[in-house]
Amino acid sequence: MSPKPLLVSGRKLEKIIQRVGYEKISQRGSHIKMKNRNTGSVVIIPDHKELDRWTLKTILKQAEISDQQFNELLKKG
């Protein structure tokens, strides 16, 4: 069983997702829209101080990032 993803803010998740090929394309209110340069997939990240665990899991699934990969990216800074 893979480790649970650690809780993060929306801004921190934005920085982590940029490292796997996503770039910010827009922001409307408190929602950041990011698109993957290679695959064209789009994810929406709420700009909250702490993301709900299920929201985080859903975003990681959409971005095709495993919990383990996410935790490794988080540790790298």
C-alpha positions as CSV (number, residue, x, y, z in Angstrom):
1,M,0.0,0.0,0.0
2,S,1.4,3.4,-1.0
3,P,1.9,6.1,1.7
4,K,-0.8,8.8,2.0
5,P,0.0,12.1,0.4
6,L,1.0,14.8,2.9
7,L,-1.2,17.8,3.2
8,V,-0.1,21.0,1.3
9,S,-1.4,24.4,0.3
10,G,-2.6,25.1,-3.2
11,R,0.4,27.3,-4.0
12,K,2.8,24.5,-2.9
13,L,0.9,22.0,-5.1
14,E,1.2,24.4,-8.0
15,K,5.0,24.5,-7.6
16,I,5.2,20.7,-7.3
17,I,3.0,20.1,-10.4
18,Q,5.1,22.5,-12.4
19,R,8.1,20.1,-12.0
20,V,6.2,17.4,-13.8
21,G,5.4,19.5,-16.9
22,Y,2.4,21.6,-16.0
23,E,2.3,25.4,-16.4
24,K,-0.2,27.9,-15.1
25,I,-2.5,29.1,-17.8
26,S,-5.0,31.2,-15.8
27,Q,-6.5,31.9,-12.4
28,R,-10.1,32.8,-11.7
29,G,-10.7,33.8,-8.1
30,S,-9.2,31.2,-5.9
31,H,-8.8,28.5,-8.6
32,I,-5.5,28.0,-10.5
33,K,-5.8,26.3,-13.9
34,M,-2.8,24.4,-15.1
35,K,-2.1,22.5,-18.3
36,N,0.5,19.8,-19.1
37,R,2.7,20.9,-22.0
38,N,3.2,17.3,-23.2
39,T,-0.2,15.6,-22.7
40,G,-2.6,18.6,-22.8
41,S,-4.4,17.5,-19.6
42,V,-5.7,20.3,-17.4
43,V,-6.0,20.4,-13.6
44,I,-7.7,22.9,-11.4
45,I,-6.0,23.7,-8.0
46,P,-7.9,25.6,-5.3
47,D,-5.7,28.3,-3.9
48,H,-6.3,27.3,-0.2
49,K,-3.9,27.3,2.8
50,E,-4.5,23.6,3.2
51,L,-6.1,21.3,0.6
52,D,-8.6,18.7,1.6
53,R,-7.1,15.2,1.4
54,W,-9.7,14.0,-1.1
55,T,-9.3,17.1,-3.2
56,L,-5.5,16.6,-3.3
57,K,-5.9,12.9,-4.2
58,T,-8.3,13.8,-7.0
59,I,-5.9,16.4,-8.4
60,L,-2.9,14.0,-8.2
61,K,-5.0,11.3,-10.0
62,Q,-5.9,13.7,-12.8
63,A,-2.3,14.7,-13.1
64,E,-1.2,11.0,-13.1
65,I,1.1,11.5,-10.1
66,S,1.3,8.7,-7.6
67,D,1.2,9.3,-3.8
68,Q,4.7,8.1,-3.6
69,Q,6.0,10.3,-6.4
70,F,4.2,13.3,-4.9
71,N,5.8,12.7,-1.5
72,E,9.2,12.5,-3.1
73,L,8.7,15.7,-5.1
74,L,7.5,17.4,-1.8
75,K,10.6,16.3,0.0
76,K,12.9,17.7,-2.7
77,G,11.4,21.1,-2.0
